[in-house]
Amino acid sequence: MFNQAIDAVQSGKKVIVNTFVKDESVQKELVKLIDAQTKLYQGWVDTTLTLAETLVKSYKNPFAQGAK
C-alpha cells in the first residue's frame, strides 16, 4: 500500500524531470537520484512497519499472559 504511493510520487518526479530537463546527462543523473530515493523511502517504510508489528506483538503477549 505505501510502496504504491511512493512509486506514484516518484514516477511523477520522473515525468517532470523527463519533461522539463533538456540536458540528457543531467536528466540521467536526476533519474538515478529519484531511483535511489525510491529505494530509501521503501526501505524506510518497510523497516518502520516491521518495527511497529514487532512492538505490537511483544506488547500483546505480556497482557495476554497476565490475564490468564
PyMOL Python script that loads the backbone (N, CA, C, O; Angstrom):
from pymol import cmd

cmd.read_pdbstr("""\
ATOM      1  N   MET A   1       0.824  -1.186   0.000  1.00  0.00           N
ATOM      2  CA  MET A   1       0.000   0.000   0.000  1.00  0.00           C
ATOM      3  C   MET A   1       0.875   1.259   0.000  1.00  0.00           C
ATOM      4  O   MET A   1       0.699   2.138  -0.844  1.00  0.00           O
ATOM      5  N   PHE A   2       1.790   1.341   0.921  1.00  0.00           N
ATOM      6  CA  PHE A   2       2.647   2.523   0.991  1.00  0.00           C
ATOM      7  C   PHE A   2       3.605   2.594  -0.193  1.00  0.00           C
ATOM      8  O   PHE A   2       3.901   3.675  -0.704  1.00  0.00           O
ATOM      9  N   ASN A   3       4.085   1.425  -0.624  1.00  0.00           N
ATOM     10  CA  ASN A   3       5.018   1.411  -1.748  1.00  0.00           C
ATOM     11  C   ASN A   3       4.361   1.914  -3.022  1.00  0.00           C
ATOM     12  O   ASN A   3       5.025   2.526  -3.859  1.00  0.00           O
ATOM     13  N   GLN A   4       3.062   1.667  -3.182  1.00  0.00           N
ATOM     14  CA  GLN A   4       2.352   2.180  -4.352  1.00  0.00           C
ATOM     15  C   GLN A   4       2.304   3.702  -4.335  1.00  0.00           C
ATOM     16  O   GLN A   4       2.462   4.341  -5.375  1.00  0.00           O
ATOM     17  N   ALA A   5       2.089   4.276  -3.174  1.00  0.00           N
ATOM     18  CA  ALA A   5       2.067   5.737  -3.051  1.00  0.00           C
ATOM     19  C   ALA A   5       3.455   6.311  -3.340  1.00  0.00           C
ATOM     20  O   ALA A   5       3.589   7.319  -4.034  1.00  0.00           O
ATOM     21  N   ILE A   6       4.471   5.663  -2.805  1.00  0.00           N
ATOM     22  CA  ILE A   6       5.844   6.107  -3.059  1.00  0.00           C
ATOM     23  C   ILE A   6       6.147   6.028  -4.546  1.00  0.00           C
ATOM     24  O   ILE A   6       6.698   6.968  -5.120  1.00  0.00           O
ATOM     25  N   ASP A   7       5.791   4.917  -5.172  1.00  0.00           N
ATOM     26  CA  ASP A   7       6.030   4.756  -6.608  1.00  0.00           C
ATOM     27  C   ASP A   7       5.305   5.825  -7.425  1.00  0.00           C
ATOM     28  O   ASP A   7       5.846   6.338  -8.404  1.00  0.00           O
ATOM     29  N   ALA A   8       4.091   6.157  -7.023  1.00  0.00           N
ATOM     30  CA  ALA A   8       3.321   7.161  -7.753  1.00  0.00           C
ATOM     31  C   ALA A   8       3.996   8.533  -7.687  1.00  0.00           C
ATOM     32  O   ALA A   8       4.106   9.227  -8.697  1.00  0.00           O
ATOM     33  N   VAL A   9       4.442   8.912  -6.500  1.00  0.00           N
ATOM     34  CA  VAL A   9       5.113  10.208  -6.337  1.00  0.00           C
ATOM     35  C   VAL A   9       6.431  10.226  -7.110  1.00  0.00           C
ATOM     36  O   VAL A   9       6.738  11.190  -7.811  1.00  0.00           O
ATOM     37  N   GLN A  10       7.194   9.163  -6.974  1.00  0.00           N
ATOM     38  CA  GLN A  10       8.492   9.108  -7.641  1.00  0.00           C
ATOM     39  C   GLN A  10       8.327   9.061  -9.167  1.00  0.00           C
ATOM     40  O   GLN A  10       9.134   9.643  -9.892  1.00  0.00           O
ATOM     41  N   SER A  11       7.305   8.384  -9.651  1.00  0.00           N
ATOM     42  CA  SER A  11       7.043   8.368 -11.091  1.00  0.00           C
ATOM     43  C   SER A  11       6.680   9.769 -11.578  1.00  0.00           C
ATOM     44  O   SER A  11       7.072  10.178 -12.671  1.00  0.00           O
ATOM     45  N   GLY A  12       5.938  10.486 -10.767  1.00  0.00           N
ATOM     46  CA  GLY A  12       5.614  11.872 -11.101  1.00  0.00           C
ATOM     47  C   GLY A  12       6.861  12.736 -11.206  1.00  0.00           C
ATOM     48  O   GLY A  12       6.971  13.586 -12.090  1.00  0.00           O
ATOM     49  N   LYS A  13       7.796  12.508 -10.295  1.00  0.00           N
ATOM     50  CA  LYS A  13       9.066  13.245 -10.350  1.00  0.00           C
ATOM     51  C   LYS A  13       9.806  12.946 -11.654  1.00  0.00           C
ATOM     52  O   LYS A  13      10.364  13.844 -12.286  1.00  0.00           O
ATOM     53  N   LYS A  14       9.800  11.672 -12.045  1.00  0.00           N
ATOM     54  CA  LYS A  14      10.488  11.289 -13.279  1.00  0.00           C
ATOM     55  C   LYS A  14       9.846  11.947 -14.500  1.00  0.00           C
ATOM     56  O   LYS A  14      10.543  12.380 -15.417  1.00  0.00           O
ATOM     57  N   VAL A  15       8.530  12.018 -14.506  1.00  0.00           N
ATOM     58  CA  VAL A  15       7.834  12.668 -15.618  1.00  0.00           C
ATOM     59  C   VAL A  15       8.231  14.138 -15.693  1.00  0.00           C
ATOM     60  O   VAL A  15       8.482  14.666 -16.777  1.00  0.00           O
ATOM     61  N   ILE A  16       8.286  14.792 -14.545  1.00  0.00           N
ATOM     62  CA  ILE A  16       8.676  16.206 -14.514  1.00  0.00           C
ATOM     63  C   ILE A  16      10.103  16.374 -15.027  1.00  0.00           C
ATOM     64  O   ILE A  16      10.381  17.255 -15.840  1.00  0.00           O
ATOM     65  N   VAL A  17      11.001  15.523 -14.544  1.00  0.00           N
ATOM     66  CA  VAL A  17      12.403  15.601 -14.983  1.00  0.00           C
ATOM     67  C   VAL A  17      12.504  15.359 -16.487  1.00  0.00           C
ATOM     68  O   VAL A  17      13.169  16.111 -17.200  1.00  0.00           O
ATOM     69  N   ASN A  18      11.847  14.312 -16.961  1.00  0.00           N
ATOM     70  CA  ASN A  18      11.923  13.986 -18.382  1.00  0.00           C
ATOM     71  C   ASN A  18      11.269  15.041 -19.269  1.00  0.00           C
ATOM     72  O   ASN A  18      11.633  15.189 -20.436  1.00  0.00           O
ATOM     73  N   THR A  19      10.306  15.770 -18.718  1.00  0.00           N
ATOM     74  CA  THR A  19       9.612  16.795 -19.490  1.00  0.00           C
ATOM     75  C   THR A  19      10.394  18.107 -19.533  1.00  0.00           C
ATOM     76  O   THR A  19      10.499  18.734 -20.587  1.00  0.00           O
ATOM     77  N   PHE A  20      10.934  18.516 -18.405  1.00  0.00           N
ATOM     78  CA  PHE A  20      11.490  19.861 -18.312  1.00  0.00           C
ATOM     79  C   PHE A  20      13.014  19.948 -18.377  1.00  0.00           C
ATOM     80  O   PHE A  20      13.556  20.997 -18.724  1.00  0.00           O
ATOM     81  N   VAL A  21      13.701  18.876 -18.054  1.00  0.00           N
ATOM     82  CA  VAL A  21      15.163  18.906 -18.104  1.00  0.00           C
ATOM     83  C   VAL A  21      15.600  18.440 -19.492  1.00  0.00           C
ATOM     84  O   VAL A  21      15.376  17.291 -19.876  1.00  0.00           O
ATOM     85  N   LYS A  22      16.220  19.343 -20.229  1.00  0.00           N
ATOM     86  CA  LYS A  22      16.574  19.031 -21.618  1.00  0.00           C
ATOM     87  C   LYS A  22      17.963  18.419 -21.759  1.00  0.00           C
ATOM     88  O   LYS A  22      18.218  17.690 -22.719  1.00  0.00           O
ATOM     89  N   ASP A  23      18.854  18.697 -20.833  1.00  0.00           N
ATOM     90  CA  ASP A  23      20.205  18.133 -20.874  1.00  0.00           C
ATOM     91  C   ASP A  23      20.136  16.663 -20.463  1.00  0.00           C
ATOM     92  O   ASP A  23      19.769  16.341 -19.333  1.00  0.00           O
ATOM     93  N   GLU A  24      20.491  15.780 -21.392  1.00  0.00           N
ATOM     94  CA  GLU A  24      20.341  14.341 -21.141  1.00  0.00           C
ATOM     95  C   GLU A  24      21.218  13.834 -20.001  1.00  0.00           C
ATOM     96  O   GLU A  24      20.806  12.945 -19.256  1.00  0.00           O
ATOM     97  N   SER A  25      22.415  14.383 -19.858  1.00  0.00           N
ATOM     98  CA  SER A  25      23.284  13.919 -18.772  1.00  0.00           C
ATOM     99  C   SER A  25      22.715  14.314 -17.412  1.00  0.00           C
ATOM    100  O   SER A  25      22.774  13.528 -16.466  1.00  0.00           O
ATOM    101  N   VAL A  26      22.171  15.512 -17.307  1.00  0.00           N
ATOM    102  CA  VAL A  26      21.541  15.956 -16.057  1.00  0.00           C
ATOM    103  C   VAL A  26      20.281  15.131 -15.805  1.00  0.00           C
ATOM    104  O   VAL A  26      20.019  14.704 -14.681  1.00  0.00           O
ATOM    105  N   GLN A  27      19.516  14.916 -16.856  1.00  0.00           N
ATOM    106  CA  GLN A  27      18.291  14.124 -16.759  1.00  0.00           C
ATOM    107  C   GLN A  27      18.592  12.718 -16.242  1.00  0.00           C
ATOM    108  O   GLN A  27      17.895  12.211 -15.363  1.00  0.00           O
ATOM    109  N   LYS A  28      19.625  12.100 -16.788  1.00  0.00           N
ATOM    110  CA  LYS A  28      20.013  10.747 -16.384  1.00  0.00           C
ATOM    111  C   LYS A  28      20.401  10.705 -14.907  1.00  0.00           C
ATOM    112  O   LYS A  28      20.014   9.784 -14.187  1.00  0.00           O
ATOM    113  N   GLU A  29      21.161  11.697 -14.459  1.00  0.00           N
ATOM    114  CA  GLU A  29      21.587  11.744 -13.054  1.00  0.00           C
ATOM    115  C   GLU A  29      20.407  11.989 -12.117  1.00  0.00           C
ATOM    116  O   GLU A  29      20.352  11.419 -11.027  1.00  0.00           O
ATOM    117  N   LEU A  30      19.480  12.820 -12.530  1.00  0.00           N
ATOM    118  CA  LEU A  30      18.304  13.083 -11.697  1.00  0.00           C
ATOM    119  C   LEU A  30      17.424  11.838 -11.589  1.00  0.00           C
ATOM    120  O   LEU A  30      16.868  11.563 -10.526  1.00  0.00           O
ATOM    121  N   VAL A  31      17.299  11.097 -12.664  1.00  0.00           N
ATOM    122  CA  VAL A  31      16.522   9.856 -12.620  1.00  0.00           C
ATOM    123  C   VAL A  31      17.202   8.843 -11.694  1.00  0.00           C
ATOM    124  O   VAL A  31      16.522   8.130 -10.956  1.00  0.00           O
ATOM    125  N   LYS A  32      18.532   8.775 -11.727  1.00  0.00           N
ATOM    126  CA  LYS A  32      19.252   7.887 -10.800  1.00  0.00           C
ATOM    127  C   LYS A  32      19.005   8.316  -9.355  1.00  0.00           C
ATOM    128  O   LYS A  32      18.831   7.471  -8.478  1.00  0.00           O
ATOM    129  N   LEU A  33      18.989   9.619  -9.108  1.00  0.00           N
ATOM    130  CA  LEU A  33      18.709  10.130  -7.768  1.00  0.00           C
ATOM    131  C   LEU A  33      17.299   9.749  -7.331  1.00  0.00           C
ATOM    132  O   LEU A  33      17.094   9.320  -6.195  1.00  0.00           O
ATOM    133  N   ILE A  34      16.342   9.904  -8.216  1.00  0.00           N
ATOM    134  CA  ILE A  34      14.958   9.547  -7.895  1.00  0.00           C
ATOM    135  C   ILE A  34      14.846   8.060  -7.602  1.00  0.00           C
ATOM    136  O   ILE A  34      14.137   7.668  -6.676  1.00  0.00           O
ATOM    137  N   ASP A  35      15.530   7.228  -8.371  1.00  0.00           N
ATOM    138  CA  ASP A  35      15.520   5.783  -8.120  1.00  0.00           C
ATOM    139  C   ASP A  35      16.118   5.454  -6.751  1.00  0.00           C
ATOM    140  O   ASP A  35      15.607   4.594  -6.034  1.00  0.00           O
ATOM    141  N   ALA A  36      17.201   6.141  -6.397  1.00  0.00           N
ATOM    142  CA  ALA A  36      17.818   5.922  -5.081  1.00  0.00           C
ATOM    143  C   ALA A  36      16.877   6.365  -3.962  1.00  0.00           C
ATOM    144  O   ALA A  36      16.774   5.699  -2.932  1.00  0.00           O
ATOM    145  N   GLN A  37      16.192   7.494  -4.168  1.00  0.00           N
ATOM    146  CA  GLN A  37      15.220   7.960  -3.180  1.00  0.00           C
ATOM    147  C   GLN A  37      14.094   6.944  -3.003  1.00  0.00           C
ATOM    148  O   GLN A  37      13.641   6.695  -1.886  1.00  0.00           O
ATOM    149  N   THR A  38      13.653   6.367  -4.101  1.00  0.00           N
ATOM    150  CA  THR A  38      12.573   5.383  -4.055  1.00  0.00           C
ATOM    151  C   THR A  38      12.983   4.200  -3.187  1.00  0.00           C
ATOM    152  O   THR A  38      12.218   3.768  -2.325  1.00  0.00           O
ATOM    153  N   LYS A  39      14.178   3.678  -3.409  1.00  0.00           N
ATOM    154  CA  LYS A  39      14.656   2.548  -2.609  1.00  0.00           C
ATOM    155  C   LYS A  39      14.766   2.932  -1.134  1.00  0.00           C
ATOM    156  O   LYS A  39      14.400   2.150  -0.256  1.00  0.00           O
ATOM    157  N   LEU A  40      15.266   4.127  -0.865  1.00  0.00           N
ATOM    158  CA  LEU A  40      15.401   4.593   0.509  1.00  0.00           C
ATOM    159  C   LEU A  40      14.041   4.680   1.188  1.00  0.00           C
ATOM    160  O   LEU A  40      13.863   4.163   2.291  1.00  0.00           O
ATOM    161  N   TYR A  41      13.080   5.331   0.536  1.00  0.00           N
ATOM    162  CA  TYR A  41      11.756   5.506   1.137  1.00  0.00           C
ATOM    163  C   TYR A  41      11.049   4.175   1.346  1.00  0.00           C
ATOM    164  O   TYR A  41      10.409   3.965   2.376  1.00  0.00           O
ATOM    165  N   GLN A  42      11.163   3.277   0.374  1.00  0.00           N
ATOM    166  CA  GLN A  42      10.513   1.980   0.521  1.00  0.00           C
ATOM    167  C   GLN A  42      11.154   1.174   1.649  1.00  0.00           C
ATOM    168  O   GLN A  42      10.449   0.505   2.405  1.00  0.00           O
ATOM    169  N   GLY A  43      12.461   1.230   1.769  1.00  0.00           N
ATOM    170  CA  GLY A  43      13.143   0.551   2.869  1.00  0.00           C
ATOM    171  C   GLY A  43      12.768   1.128   4.215  1.00  0.00           C
ATOM    172  O   GLY A  43      12.595   0.398   5.192  1.00  0.00           O
ATOM    173  N   TRP A  44      12.645   2.447   4.260  1.00  0.00           N
ATOM    174  CA  TRP A  44      12.274   3.130   5.497  1.00  0.00           C
ATOM    175  C   TRP A  44      10.875   2.711   5.933  1.00  0.00           C
ATOM    176  O   TRP A  44      10.650   2.416   7.107  1.00  0.00           O
ATOM    177  N   VAL A  45       9.942   2.686   4.996  1.00  0.00           N
ATOM    178  CA  VAL A  45       8.574   2.286   5.304  1.00  0.00           C
ATOM    179  C   VAL A  45       8.533   0.825   5.755  1.00  0.00           C
ATOM    180  O   VAL A  45       7.878   0.500   6.745  1.00  0.00           O
ATOM    181  N   ASP A  46       9.222  -0.047   5.040  1.00  0.00           N
ATOM    182  CA  ASP A  46       9.240  -1.463   5.412  1.00  0.00           C
ATOM    183  C   ASP A  46       9.815  -1.670   6.809  1.00  0.00           C
ATOM    184  O   ASP A  46       9.283  -2.456   7.592  1.00  0.00           O
ATOM    185  N   THR A  47      10.893  -0.969   7.117  1.00  0.00           N
ATOM    186  CA  THR A  47      11.512  -1.080   8.441  1.00  0.00           C
ATOM    187  C   THR A  47      10.576  -0.561   9.524  1.00  0.00           C
ATOM    188  O   THR A  47      10.452  -1.176  10.583  1.00  0.00           O
ATOM    189  N   THR A  48       9.924   0.554   9.270  1.00  0.00           N
ATOM    190  CA  THR A  48       9.003   1.133  10.247  1.00  0.00           C
ATOM    191  C   THR A  48       7.813   0.204  10.487  1.00  0.00           C
ATOM    192  O   THR A  48       7.393   0.014  11.628  1.00  0.00           O
ATOM    193  N   LEU A  49       7.273  -0.369   9.420  1.00  0.00           N
ATOM    194  CA  LEU A  49       6.151  -1.297   9.590  1.00  0.00           C
ATOM    195  C   LEU A  49       6.570  -2.556  10.341  1.00  0.00           C
ATOM    196  O   LEU A  49       5.819  -3.052  11.181  1.00  0.00           O
ATOM    197  N   THR A  50       7.747  -3.072  10.053  1.00  0.00           N
ATOM    198  CA  THR A  50       8.252  -4.247  10.759  1.00  0.00           C
ATOM    199  C   THR A  50       8.448  -3.943  12.238  1.00  0.00           C
ATOM    200  O   THR A  50       8.103  -4.754  13.098  1.00  0.00           O
ATOM    201  N   LEU A  51       8.995  -2.784  12.527  1.00  0.00           N
ATOM    202  CA  LEU A  51       9.183  -2.370  13.918  1.00  0.00           C
ATOM    203  C   LEU A  51       7.839  -2.251  14.632  1.00  0.00           C
ATOM    204  O   LEU A  51       7.692  -2.717  15.762  1.00  0.00           O
ATOM    205  N   ALA A  52       6.866  -1.636  13.981  1.00  0.00           N
ATOM    206  CA  ALA A  52       5.545  -1.485  14.593  1.00  0.00           C
ATOM    207  C   ALA A  52       4.901  -2.841  14.855  1.00  0.00           C
ATOM    208  O   ALA A  52       4.320  -3.060  15.919  1.00  0.00           O
ATOM    209  N   GLU A  53       5.001  -3.752  13.890  1.00  0.00           N
ATOM    210  CA  GLU A  53       4.438  -5.097  14.084  1.00  0.00           C
ATOM    211  C   GLU A  53       5.109  -5.812  15.250  1.00  0.00           C
ATOM    212  O   GLU A  53       4.441  -6.466  16.050  1.00  0.00           O
ATOM    213  N   THR A  54       6.424  -5.687  15.343  1.00  0.00           N
ATOM    214  CA  THR A  54       7.169  -6.328  16.428  1.00  0.00           C
ATOM    215  C   THR A  54       6.757  -5.757  17.779  1.00  0.00           C
ATOM    216  O   THR A  54       6.579  -6.502  18.743  1.00  0.00           O
ATOM    217  N   LEU A  55       6.608  -4.455  17.849  1.00  0.00           N
ATOM    218  CA  LEU A  55       6.189  -3.826  19.107  1.00  0.00           C
ATOM    219  C   LEU A  55       4.797  -4.271  19.516  1.00  0.00           C
ATOM    220  O   LEU A  55       4.545  -4.548  20.689  1.00  0.00           O
ATOM    221  N   VAL A  56       3.894  -4.339  18.547  1.00  0.00           N
ATOM    222  CA  VAL A  56       2.531  -4.762  18.856  1.00  0.00           C
ATOM    223  C   VAL A  56       2.524  -6.207  19.354  1.00  0.00           C
ATOM    224  O   VAL A  56       1.841  -6.524  20.327  1.00  0.00           O
ATOM    225  N   LYS A  57       3.273  -7.073  18.698  1.00  0.00           N
ATOM    226  CA  LYS A  57       3.325  -8.471  19.118  1.00  0.00           C
ATOM    227  C   LYS A  57       3.924  -8.616  20.518  1.00  0.00           C
ATOM    228  O   LYS A  57       3.433  -9.391  21.338  1.00  0.00           O
ATOM    229  N   SER A  58       4.984  -7.865  20.775  1.00  0.00           N
ATOM    230  CA  SER A  58       5.643  -8.009  22.079  1.00  0.00           C
ATOM    231  C   SER A  58       4.803  -7.424  23.204  1.00  0.00           C
ATOM    232  O   SER A  58       4.899  -7.888  24.340  1.00  0.00           O
ATOM    233  N   TYR A  59       3.996  -6.434  22.925  1.00  0.00           N
ATOM    234  CA  TYR A  59       3.145  -5.882  23.976  1.00  0.00           C
ATOM    235  C   TYR A  59       1.849  -6.647  24.135  1.00  0.00           C
ATOM    236  O   TYR A  59       1.235  -6.599  25.201  1.00  0.00           O
ATOM    237  N   LYS A  60       1.421  -7.344  23.113  1.00  0.00           N
ATOM    238  CA  LYS A  60       0.223  -8.167  23.216  1.00  0.00           C
ATOM    239  C   LYS A  60       0.463  -9.340  24.163  1.00  0.00           C
ATOM    240  O   LYS A  60      -0.378  -9.637  25.012  1.00  0.00           O
ATOM    241  N   ASN A  61       1.584  -9.994  24.021  1.00  0.00           N
ATOM    242  CA  ASN A  61       1.854 -11.213  24.776  1.00  0.00           C
ATOM    243  C   ASN A  61       1.871 -11.007  26.294  1.00  0.00           C
ATOM    244  O   ASN A  61       1.252 -11.807  26.996  1.00  0.00           O
ATOM    245  N   PRO A  62       2.532  -9.997  26.839  1.00  0.00           N
ATOM    246  CA  PRO A  62       2.519  -9.854  28.294  1.00  0.00           C
ATOM    247  C   PRO A  62       1.107  -9.610  28.835  1.00  0.00           C
ATOM    248  O   PRO A  62       0.774 -10.112  29.909  1.00  0.00           O
ATOM    249  N   PHE A  63       0.284  -8.865  28.130  1.00  0.00           N
ATOM    250  CA  PHE A  63      -1.071  -8.610  28.602  1.00  0.00           C
ATOM    251  C   PHE A  63      -1.916  -9.884  28.552  1.00  0.00           C
ATOM    252  O   PHE A  63      -2.714 -10.157  29.448  1.00  0.00           O
ATOM    253  N   ALA A  64      -1.721 -10.646  27.496  1.00  0.00           N
ATOM    254  CA  ALA A  64      -2.481 -11.909  27.360  1.00  0.00           C
ATOM    255  C   ALA A  64      -2.049 -12.882  28.457  1.00  0.00           C
ATOM    256  O   ALA A  64      -2.889 -13.588  29.015  1.00  0.00           O
ATOM    257  N   GLN A  65      -0.775 -12.930  28.769  1.00  0.00           N
ATOM    258  CA  GLN A  65      -0.285 -13.837  29.815  1.00  0.00           C
ATOM    259  C   GLN A  65      -0.762 -13.399  31.200  1.00  0.00           C
ATOM    260  O   GLN A  65      -1.068 -14.229  32.056  1.00  0.00           O
ATOM    261  N   GLY A  66      -0.820 -12.087  31.402  1.00  0.00           N
ATOM    262  CA  GLY A  66      -1.273 -11.577  32.693  1.00  0.00           C
ATOM    263  C   GLY A  66      -2.744 -11.816  32.943  1.00  0.00           C
ATOM    264  O   GLY A  66      -3.173 -11.877  34.095  1.00  0.00           O
ATOM    265  N   ALA A  67      -3.520 -11.951  31.892  1.00  0.00           N
ATOM    266  CA  ALA A  67      -4.965 -12.162  32.024  1.00  0.00           C
ATOM    267  C   ALA A  67      -5.315 -13.601  32.375  1.00  0.00           C
ATOM    268  O   ALA A  67      -6.429 -13.879  32.818  1.00  0.00           O
ATOM    269  N   LYS A  68      -4.387 -14.502  32.183  1.00  0.00           N
ATOM    270  CA  LYS A  68      -4.678 -15.922  32.436  1.00  0.00           C
ATOM    271  C   LYS A  68      -4.788 -16.247  33.878  1.00  0.00           C
ATOM    272  O   LYS A  68      -5.030 -17.401  34.234  1.00  0.00           O
TER     273      LYS A  68
END
""", "prot")
cmd.dss("prot")
cmd.show_as("cartoon", "prot")
cmd.util.cbc("prot")
cmd.orient("prot")
